[in-house]
Amino acid sequence: MNGAESLLESMGHNGIDVCFANPGTSEMHFVAALDRNPQVRGVLALFEGVATGAADGYSRMLDRPAATLLHLGPGMANGLSNLHNGLRARSSIVNVIGDHAGYHRELDAPLTSDIEGAARPFSDWVRTSPSANTIAADAADAIGFSRPGRVASLILPADTAWNPADRIDGTPTAVNPPIQAIDADLVEAAARRLETAGSRTAILLGGRSLRAPQLEIAARIAEATGASLLAETFAPRTERGEGRHTVTKIPYPVEPSIALLRKFDAIVLVDAKPPVAFFAYPDKPSVLTAPGTTFYTVSPIGSDSLSSLETLDEAVGRGVSSEDSLLPSFRAEFSPAGLPSGSITAEKLAAWLSGAVPENAIVLDESITTGRDFYAQTAQSRRHDYLGGTGGSIGWALPVAVGAAVSSPDRKVIALESDGSGMYMPQSLWTYAREQLDIVVLVFANRRYQTLRNEMANVGVPEFGPKASSLLDIDQPSIDWSALSQSMGVPASRVDTIEDLDRSFASALADDGPHLIEIVL
C-alpha cells in the first residue's frame, strides 16, 4: 500500500464518499488509487472553482464533508473564490492539495509556491503531511476537524503519495472537536428579555438554525413572547415553503436594513453574528442595528443551535401574545401568486416562480438583481430548500448545484443564475452532462452587470459615461447561453415570454438529467 492508497482508505473509513477533482501530475498516484478504492467516487471538474463549489453544495445538503483534489498552489488558487464561500457557509470541506516531492521543492521548479501560506486565509486547518506513514492519520485529523462546518486543507507531497506506507493496526478514526457548550447564564438572560420586552426583541437565525426543526422551536418562542424572527441576509440553506414557518430576511441594501432593525432594542443571536453592511458606503453606516442594541448570543457560530433553542424554549415563560410581534411568523400554506403572461419582467418572474418550484426541490439563487423578489415570493411555494450566496464571491450557484445534485440524486435542483455571474464558472455545465445530474438552470440574460450599475449609485456616482459603461455591460458581443450549454452536452432553449418559459420548465422537470433555459430580459 502506498501513501495515496492509505489516504483514500482513511477517507472512506471516515465517511468521505465523493471527491470533486481537478488533478495534475503530483496527484496521479491519488487518481490511480481511486481504481482500488470502492468507497470514494471521483467527480471531474474542468476548473478548480467548480470542485470547491461542489464540495460546498454537497456539505450544505448533508452536513458532512466532501473532498476536493487540487493541483499545487495555482490549482488551489483557482478554487479559492468558492472555498471562501464555503468557509462563510460553514460547510465541511476537506481539500487534498498536491505538492512537489519534498526533495524537489528546494529546486524552485516553476510550480513551486507557498501552499500553506495561500491556504490559511481560506481554511480553518492546514497541514502538510510529512510522510506516507502519517498520511492516514493526517487525513483522519482533517476529516474530524472539518465536522461540523469547517474547511480543512491537507497538503500531499508527491513522494508522500507514491512511497510505501507501513501497515498499521486499523485505519485511524476521525475525532470531532468538542462543540462549544451552551452558556446557561446567557440563555437565562435572553429568556428574561424575551418575557419582558419580546415585541422589541428579534431572534436572528443563521447557519444551520434555518432548518425546519430549529424554525419550529424559534417560532414557538416568538409566538409565546411576541418576538420577531429574522434570518441573516446570506444564509447557506433555509428549509421553507408549505408547512414550514416563515422568517423575515434582513435586506441587502443598507437603508431598508436600518429601517427594519431600528424596530428592535435587543437581538438574540442563534448561529449568527450582529448584522453589518456588505460594503462601506460614503455617508452610510456600516453597523445596521440601532445604537445601544443589546445582543444575547445563545448559540455561538458552529454550536448546536437545535439544543440551544430547546434550552431557550424551556427557559421562556409565557410573556406576551404573538399579536404584539412586529413581524409575526406563520406556518406557510401553498399560496402562489397568479400566473402572469406575456413578455418577461423581473416582477413576472417572481410571481411565476412562486408556483413553479416543484415539491422538495433544492433551489440555488444567484439571480442577483433580477431575483430581488424571488425569496419573498417563494415563502409560500411548495416545500423546498433555498441555498443562497454566503461569501460574496460570485459564480457560485452553478458549481454548488453540482454538489447539491450529487448529494441528493432523488431531488430536483433548480439553479437561478444571472448571466454575468454564470460566466465565472460555466465549466460546471460539462460536469452536469458528464454525471447526468438532475439540474435545471434558469439563466437571466439582461446582458449587463446590473448589480454594479446599482452599486455605482450606492457609492455616490449615479452618472457615468461610455468608458465606465463598457466595464458594466456584457452585450458586445452577447453571450449565446443556449449554444454554450449545448456545446457542453446540456440540452438548452431560449425563451422571451412567460408562456414559453412555463412550457420549457415543465418539460425540463419531466425529464431526468440537466437542462438549461436562457431567459431573455
Protein Blocks (a to p, Z undefined) as FASTA:
>chain_A
ZZklmmmmmmmmnopabdcddddfklmmmmmmmmmmmkbccdddfbfklmmmmmmmmmmm
nopacddddehjklmmmmmmmmmmmmmnopacddddddddfklmmnopaklccfklmmmm
mccbdcddfbfklmmmmmmmmmmmmpghiacdddddfklmmpccdddehjaddddddddd
ddfklmmmmmmmmmmmmmlcccddehjllgfklmmmmmmmmmmnopacdddfbafbdced
ehiacdddddfblmlmmmmmmmpcbdcdehiacdddfbdcehiafblbdehiacddfbgg
hiafklmmmmmmmmpccfbdfklpmbdcdddddddddddehjddfklmmmmmmmmpcghi
acddfekmmmmmmmmmmmmmccddddddfkopghklmmmmmmmmmmmmmbccdddddfkl
mmmmmmlmmmmmmnopacddddddehpafklmmmmmmnopabccfklmmmmcccbccddf
klmmmmnopacdddfbfklmmmmmmmmmmpgcjddddddZZ
